[in-house]
Amino acid sequence: MATDNTVWIETRLERTETSIVAVEDAIDALVGGAQTYSLDTGQTRQSVTKANLTELRNLLQTLEERREGLRSQLGLGSNVGSVTRVVPGY
């Protein structure tokens, strides 16, 4: 049976992964030519533009680090290095 702490960590992990997908979608849309994108993480909604790409990439890195920490707390090991994502630098 899962402890309350385990359930909390699993919930945070799920929300973090949802946010990662939302941020990746925003980055992909903006790099793909969209002028603006409505970023909806499930907790907040904001309009982002190409001017926000650096901020979005930093946010993505932070979320990925959080995910790895949560996975580690659950004893799931690391996903680091399992996927390589290449995005243009503009």
N, CA, C and O atoms as a GROMACS GRO file, in nm:
protein
  360
    1MET      N    1   0.084  -0.118   0.000
    1MET     CA    2   0.000   0.000   0.000
    1MET      C    3   0.088   0.124   0.000
    1MET      O    4   0.186   0.132   0.075
    2ALA      N    5   0.055   0.220  -0.083
    2ALA     CA    6   0.134   0.343  -0.096
    2ALA      C    7   0.113   0.432   0.025
    2ALA      O    8   0.003   0.445   0.078
    3THR      N    9   0.222   0.494   0.068
    3THR     CA   10   0.211   0.588   0.178
    3THR      C   11   0.159   0.721   0.125
    3THR      O   12   0.160   0.747   0.005
    4ASP      N   13   0.113   0.806   0.218
    4ASP     CA   14   0.065   0.939   0.177
    4ASP      C   15   0.174   1.015   0.105
    4ASP      O   16   0.147   1.087   0.009
    5ASN      N   17   0.300   1.001   0.150
    5ASN     CA   18   0.412   1.069   0.087
    5ASN      C   19   0.433   1.018  -0.055
    5ASN      O   20   0.461   1.096  -0.146
    6THR      N   21   0.420   0.888  -0.075
    6THR     CA   22   0.437   0.830  -0.208
    6THR      C   23   0.329   0.882  -0.302
    6THR      O   24   0.358   0.917  -0.417
    7VAL      N   25   0.207   0.888  -0.254
    7VAL     CA   26   0.096   0.939  -0.336
    7VAL      C   27   0.122   1.085  -0.372
    7VAL      O   28   0.098   1.126  -0.486
    8TRP      N   29   0.170   1.162  -0.277
    8TRP     CA   30   0.200   1.304  -0.302
    8TRP      C   31   0.308   1.317  -0.410
    8TRP      O   32   0.296   1.397  -0.502
    9ILE      N   33   0.414   1.237  -0.397
    9ILE     CA   34   0.523   1.242  -0.494
    9ILE      C   35   0.474   1.199  -0.632
    9ILE      O   36   0.508   1.262  -0.732
   10GLU      N   37   0.394   1.094  -0.638
   10GLU     CA   38   0.340   1.048  -0.767
   10GLU      C   39   0.253   1.155  -0.832
   10GLU      O   40   0.258   1.174  -0.954
   11THR      N   41   0.174   1.226  -0.751
   11THR     CA   42   0.090   1.334  -0.802
   11THR      C   43   0.176   1.447  -0.856
   11THR      O   44   0.149   1.501  -0.963
   12ARG      N   45   0.281   1.484  -0.783
   12ARG     CA   46   0.372   1.590  -0.828
   12ARG      C   47   0.442   1.548  -0.957
   12ARG      O   48   0.459   1.629  -1.047
   13LEU      N   49   0.481   1.421  -0.965
   13LEU     CA   50   0.548   1.371  -1.085
   13LEU      C   51   0.454   1.380  -1.206
   13LEU      O   52   0.496   1.424  -1.313
   14GLU      N   53   0.330   1.341  -1.188
   14GLU     CA   54   0.234   1.348  -1.298
   14GLU      C   55   0.213   1.493  -1.343
   14GLU      O   56   0.210   1.521  -1.463
   15ARG      N   57   0.199   1.583  -1.248
   15ARG     CA   58   0.180   1.725  -1.283
   15ARG      C   59   0.304   1.782  -1.350
   15ARG      O   60   0.293   1.862  -1.444
   16THR      N   61   0.420   1.743  -1.304
   16THR     CA   62   0.544   1.791  -1.364
   16THR      C   63   0.556   1.741  -1.508
   16THR      O   64   0.594   1.817  -1.597
   17GLU      N   65   0.523   1.615  -1.531
   17GLU     CA   66   0.530   1.562  -1.667
   17GLU      C   67   0.428   1.629  -1.759
   17GLU      O   68   0.456   1.649  -1.877
   18THR      N   69   0.312   1.663  -1.707
   18THR     CA   70   0.212   1.737  -1.785
   18THR      C   71   0.266   1.874  -1.823
   18THR      O   72   0.248   1.919  -1.936
   19SER      N   73   0.332   1.940  -1.729
   19SER     CA   74   0.391   2.071  -1.756
   19SER      C   75   0.504   2.061  -1.858
   19SER      O   76   0.518   2.148  -1.943
   20ILE      N   77   0.584   1.955  -1.850
   20ILE     CA   78   0.692   1.935  -1.947
   20ILE      C   79   0.635   1.926  -2.088
   20ILE      O   80   0.686   1.990  -2.180
   21VAL      N   81   0.530   1.849  -2.105
   21VAL     CA   82   0.468   1.835  -2.238
   21VAL      C   83   0.416   1.969  -2.286
   21VAL      O   84   0.433   2.004  -2.403
   22ALA      N   85   0.352   2.046  -2.198
   22ALA     CA   86   0.298   2.177  -2.237
   22ALA      C   87   0.409   2.272  -2.281
   22ALA      O   88   0.394   2.343  -2.380
   23VAL      N   89   0.520   2.275  -2.206
   23VAL     CA   90   0.631   2.363  -2.241
   23VAL      C   91   0.697   2.317  -2.371
   23VAL      O   92   0.732   2.399  -2.455
   24GLU      N   93   0.714   2.186  -2.388
   24GLU     CA   94   0.770   2.135  -2.513
   24GLU      C   95   0.681   2.173  -2.632
   24GLU      O   96   0.731   2.212  -2.738
   25ASP      N   97   0.551   2.162  -2.615
   25ASP     CA   98   0.457   2.199  -2.722
   25ASP      C   99   0.471   2.346  -2.757
   25ASP      O  100   0.469   2.383  -2.875
   26ALA      N  101   0.485   2.431  -2.656
   26ALA     CA  102   0.501   2.575  -2.679
   26ALA      C  103   0.630   2.603  -2.756
   26ALA      O  104   0.631   2.679  -2.853
   27ILE      N  105   0.739   2.542  -2.712
   27ILE     CA  106   0.868   2.561  -2.780
   27ILE      C  107   0.858   2.515  -2.924
   27ILE      O  108   0.901   2.586  -3.015
   28ASP      N  109   0.803   2.396  -2.945
   28ASP     CA  110   0.791   2.343  -3.081
   28ASP      C  111   0.708   2.434  -3.170
   28ASP      O  112   0.743   2.456  -3.286
   29ALA      N  113   0.597   2.486  -3.117
   29ALA     CA  114   0.511   2.574  -3.196
   29ALA      C  115   0.583   2.703  -3.234
   29ALA      O  116   0.575   2.748  -3.348
   30LEU      N  117   0.653   2.762  -3.139
   30LEU     CA  118   0.722   2.888  -3.165
   30LEU      C  119   0.839   2.869  -3.260
   30LEU      O  120   0.861   2.951  -3.350
   31VAL      N  121   0.914   2.762  -3.242
   31VAL     CA  122   1.026   2.733  -3.333
   31VAL      C  123   0.972   2.700  -3.471
   31VAL      O  124   1.036   2.728  -3.572
   32GLY      N  125   0.854   2.639  -3.476
   32GLY     CA  126   0.792   2.602  -3.602
   32GLY      C  127   0.728   2.716  -3.678
   32GLY      O  128   0.678   2.697  -3.788
   33GLY      N  129   0.730   2.836  -3.621
   33GLY     CA  130   0.682   2.953  -3.694
   33GLY      C  131   0.566   3.028  -3.632
   33GLY      O  132   0.529   3.135  -3.680
   34ALA      N  133   0.507   2.973  -3.527
   34ALA     CA  134   0.396   3.045  -3.463
   34ALA      C  135   0.448   3.176  -3.403
   34ALA      O  136   0.559   3.180  -3.349
   35GLN      N  137   0.369   3.280  -3.413
   35GLN     CA  138   0.408   3.410  -3.356
   35GLN      C  139   0.380   3.415  -3.206
   35GLN      O  140   0.458   3.472  -3.129
   36THR      N  141   0.270   3.355  -3.165
   36THR     CA  142   0.236   3.345  -3.023
   36THR      C  143   0.180   3.206  -2.997
   36THR      O  144   0.136   3.136  -3.088
   37TYR      N  145   0.182   3.167  -2.870
   37TYR     CA  146   0.130   3.036  -2.831
   37TYR      C  147   0.070   3.051  -2.693
   37TYR      O  148   0.127   3.117  -2.607
   38SER      N  149  -0.045   2.990  -2.672
   38SER     CA  150  -0.109   2.991  -2.541
   38SER      C  151  -0.060   2.871  -2.462
   38SER      O  152  -0.098   2.757  -2.489
   39LEU      N  153   0.025   2.898  -2.364
   39LEU     CA  154   0.084   2.793  -2.281
   39LEU      C  155  -0.008   2.766  -2.163
   39LEU      O  156  -0.026   2.851  -2.076
   40ASP      N  157  -0.066   2.647  -2.162
   40ASP     CA  158  -0.158   2.608  -2.055
   40ASP      C  159  -0.100   2.487  -1.984
   40ASP      O  160  -0.101   2.377  -2.038
   41THR      N  161  -0.049   2.508  -1.863
   41THR     CA  162   0.013   2.399  -1.788
   41THR      C  163  -0.087   2.324  -1.702
   41THR      O  164  -0.050   2.229  -1.632
   42GLY      N  165  -0.211   2.365  -1.705
   42GLY     CA  166  -0.312   2.305  -1.619
   42GLY      C  167  -0.325   2.382  -1.489
   42GLY      O  168  -0.426   2.370  -1.420
   43GLN      N  169  -0.225   2.460  -1.456
   43GLN     CA  170  -0.229   2.544  -1.337
   43GLN      C  171  -0.237   2.692  -1.376
   43GLN      O  172  -0.302   2.772  -1.309
   44THR      N  173  -0.170   2.726  -1.484
   44THR     CA  174  -0.173   2.864  -1.533
   44THR      C  175  -0.186   2.864  -1.685
   44THR      O  176  -0.159   2.763  -1.750
   45ARG      N  177  -0.227   2.976  -1.738
   45ARG     CA  178  -0.235   2.993  -1.882
   45ARG      C  179  -0.174   3.129  -1.914
   45ARG      O  180  -0.209   3.230  -1.854
   46GLN      N  181  -0.082   3.129  -2.010
   46GLN     CA  182  -0.021   3.255  -2.050
   46GLN      C  183   0.014   3.251  -2.198
   46GLN      O  184   0.035   3.144  -2.255
   47SER      N  185   0.020   3.366  -2.256
   47SER     CA  186   0.058   3.378  -2.396
   47SER      C  187   0.208   3.401  -2.403
   47SER      O  188   0.262   3.488  -2.335
   48VAL      N  189   0.275   3.321  -2.487
   48VAL     CA  190   0.420   3.333  -2.502
   48VAL      C  191   0.454   3.360  -2.648
   48VAL      O  192   0.377   3.327  -2.738
   49THR      N  193   0.570   3.421  -2.669
   49THR     CA  194   0.616   3.453  -2.804
   49THR      C  195   0.759   3.403  -2.819
   49THR      O  196   0.817   3.348  -2.725
   50LYS      N  197   0.816   3.424  -2.938
   50LYS     CA  198   0.954   3.382  -2.960
   50LYS      C  199   1.050   3.451  -2.863
   50LYS      O  200   1.156   3.398  -2.831
   51ALA      N  201   1.013   3.567  -2.816
   51ALA     CA  202   1.096   3.638  -2.719
   51ALA      C  203   1.108   3.560  -2.588
   51ALA      O  204   1.199   3.584  -2.509
   52ASN      N  205   1.016   3.466  -2.564
   52ASN     CA  206   1.016   3.386  -2.442
   52ASN      C  207   1.089   3.253  -2.455
   52ASN      O  208   1.091   3.174  -2.361
   53LEU      N  209   1.150   3.226  -2.572
   53LEU     CA  210   1.212   3.094  -2.593
   53LEU      C  211   1.319   3.060  -2.490
   53LEU      O  212   1.323   2.948  -2.440
   54THR      N  213   1.405   3.154  -2.457
   54THR     CA  214   1.510   3.126  -2.358
   54THR      C  215   1.448   3.094  -2.223
   54THR      O  216   1.489   2.999  -2.156
   55GLU      N  217   1.349   3.171  -2.185
   55GLU     CA  218   1.279   3.147  -2.059
   55GLU      C  219   1.210   3.009  -2.061
   55GLU      O  220   1.213   2.937  -1.961
   56LEU      N  221   1.149   2.975  -2.173
   56LEU     CA  222   1.082   2.846  -2.184
   56LEU      C  223   1.181   2.731  -2.177
   56LEU      O  224   1.154   2.630  -2.112
   57ARG      N  225   1.295   2.746  -2.241
   57ARG     CA  226   1.397   2.641  -2.236
   57ARG      C  227   1.452   2.625  -2.094
   57ARG      O  228   1.478   2.513  -2.049
   58ASN      N  229   1.469   2.737  -2.024
   58ASN     CA  230   1.514   2.729  -1.884
   58ASN      C  231   1.408   2.661  -1.797
   58ASN      O  232   1.440   2.580  -1.711
   59LEU      N  233   1.282   2.695  -1.821
   59LEU     CA  234   1.172   2.632  -1.747
   59LEU      C  235   1.169   2.483  -1.775
   59LEU      O  236   1.149   2.403  -1.683
   60LEU      N  237   1.187   2.444  -1.900
   60LEU     CA  238   1.188   2.303  -1.936
   60LEU      C  239   1.300   2.229  -1.861
   60LEU      O  240   1.278   2.120  -1.809
   61GLN      N  241   1.417   2.289  -1.856
   61GLN     CA  242   1.528   2.226  -1.784
   61GLN      C  243   1.495   2.211  -1.636
   61GLN      O  244   1.523   2.106  -1.577
   62THR      N  245   1.436   2.313  -1.576
   62THR     CA  246   1.398   2.307  -1.435
   62THR      C  247   1.296   2.196  -1.411
   62THR      O  248   1.307   2.120  -1.314
   63LEU      N  249   1.197   2.187  -1.499
   63LEU     CA  250   1.094   2.084  -1.485
   63LEU      C  251   1.154   1.943  -1.501
   63LEU      O  252   1.117   1.851  -1.428
   64GLU      N  253   1.246   1.928  -1.596
   64GLU     CA  254   1.310   1.798  -1.615
   64GLU      C  255   1.393   1.759  -1.493
   64GLU      O  256   1.397   1.642  -1.455
   65GLU      N  257   1.460   1.856  -1.432
   65GLU     CA  258   1.537   1.830  -1.310
   65GLU      C  259   1.445   1.791  -1.196
   65GLU      O  260   1.475   1.701  -1.118
   66ARG      N  261   1.331   1.861  -1.186
   66ARG     CA  262   1.233   1.827  -1.082
   66ARG      C  263   1.182   1.684  -1.102
   66ARG      O  264   1.171   1.607  -1.007
   67ARG      N  265   1.151   1.650  -1.229
   67ARG     CA  266   1.103   1.514  -1.259
   67ARG      C  267   1.205   1.410  -1.215
   67ARG      O  268   1.168   1.309  -1.155
   68GLU      N  269   1.332   1.434  -1.244
   68GLU     CA  270   1.435   1.338  -1.205
   68GLU      C  271   1.443   1.324  -1.054
   68GLU      O  272   1.462   1.213  -1.002
   69GLY      N  273   1.430   1.434  -0.982
   69GLY     CA  274   1.431   1.428  -0.836
   69GLY      C  275   1.314   1.349  -0.781
   69GLY      O  276   1.330   1.269  -0.689
   70LEU      N  277   1.197   1.370  -0.838
   70LEU     CA  278   1.077   1.297  -0.794
   70LEU      C  279   1.089   1.149  -0.827
   70LEU      O  280   1.054   1.064  -0.745
   71ARG      N  281   1.138   1.119  -0.947
   71ARG     CA  282   1.156   0.979  -0.986
   71ARG      C  283   1.256   0.911  -0.891
   71ARG      O  284   1.237   0.795  -0.854
   72SER      N  285   1.359   0.983  -0.853
   72SER     CA  286   1.458   0.928  -0.762
   72SER      C  287   1.395   0.898  -0.626
   72SER      O  288   1.424   0.794  -0.565
   73GLN      N  289   1.309   0.987  -0.578
   73GLN     CA  290   1.242   0.965  -0.450
   73GLN      C  291   1.152   0.842  -0.453
   73GLN      O  292   1.130   0.778  -0.351
   74LEU      N  293   1.101   0.811  -0.572
   74LEU     CA  294   1.015   0.693  -0.585
   74LEU      C  295   1.095   0.567  -0.617
   74LEU      O  296   1.038   0.459  -0.630
   75GLY      N  297   1.227   0.582  -0.631
   75GLY     CA  298   1.312   0.468  -0.663
   75GLY      C  299   1.300   0.422  -0.806
   75GLY      O  300   1.326   0.305  -0.837
   76LEU      N  301   1.262   0.514  -0.896
   76LEU     CA  302   1.240   0.478  -1.036
   76LEU      C  303   1.366   0.494  -1.121
   76LEU      O  304   1.364   0.459  -1.239
   77GLY      N  305   1.471   0.545  -1.064
   77GLY     CA  306   1.592   0.564  -1.143
   77GLY      C  307   1.583   0.688  -1.228
   77GLY      O  308   1.488   0.766  -1.218
   78SER      N  309   1.680   0.705  -1.312
   78SER     CA  310   1.692   0.827  -1.390
   78SER      C  311   1.657   0.803  -1.536
   78SER      O  312   1.684   0.697  -1.592
   79ASN      N  313   1.596   0.904  -1.595
   79ASN     CA  314   1.571   0.903  -1.739
   79ASN      C  315   1.677   0.984  -1.812
   79ASN      O  316   1.674   0.994  -1.934
   80VAL      N  317   1.770   1.042  -1.740
   80VAL     CA  318   1.870   1.128  -1.800
   80VAL      C  319   1.949   1.048  -1.902
   80VAL      O  320   1.999   0.939  -1.874
   81GLY      N  321   1.960   1.104  -2.021
   81GLY     CA  322   2.035   1.040  -2.126
   81GLY      C  323   1.954   0.944  -2.210
   81GLY      O  324   2.003   0.894  -2.312
   82SER      N  325   1.829   0.917  -2.171
   82SER     CA  326   1.750   0.822  -2.248
   82SER      C  327   1.689   0.885  -2.372
   82SER      O  328   1.654   0.815  -2.467
   83VAL      N  329   1.676   1.017  -2.371
   83VAL     CA  330   1.618   1.088  -2.485
   83VAL      C  331   1.703   1.211  -2.512
   83VAL      O  332   1.738   1.285  -2.420
   84THR      N  333   1.736   1.233  -2.636
   84THR     CA  334   1.809   1.352  -2.674
   84THR      C  335   1.716   1.442  -2.752
   84THR      O  336   1.656   1.399  -2.851
   85ARG      N  337   1.704   1.565  -2.710
   85ARG     CA  338   1.616   1.660  -2.777
   85ARG      C  339   1.704   1.770  -2.835
   85ARG      O  340   1.782   1.832  -2.763
   86VAL      N  341   1.691   1.793  -2.964
   86VAL     CA  342   1.769   1.896  -3.032
   86VAL      C  343   1.672   2.001  -3.082
   86VAL      O  344   1.577   1.971  -3.154
   87VAL      N  345   1.699   2.126  -3.043
   87VAL     CA  346   1.616   2.237  -3.088
   87VAL      C  347   1.707   2.345  -3.144
   87VAL      O  348   1.819   2.364  -3.096
   88PRO      N  349   1.660   2.415  -3.246
   88PRO     CA  350   1.740   2.524  -3.302
   88PRO      C  351   1.766   2.631  -3.196
   88PRO      O  352   1.686   2.649  -3.104
   89GLY      N  353   1.874   2.702  -3.211
   89GLY     CA  354   1.911   2.804  -3.114
   89GLY      C  355   1.861   2.943  -3.145
   89GLY      O  356   1.923   3.040  -3.102
   90TYR      N  357   1.753   2.956  -3.218
   90TYR     CA  358   1.701   3.089  -3.245
   90TYR      C  359   1.575   3.117  -3.173
   90TYR      O  360   1.519   3.226  -3.186
   0.00000   0.00000   0.00000
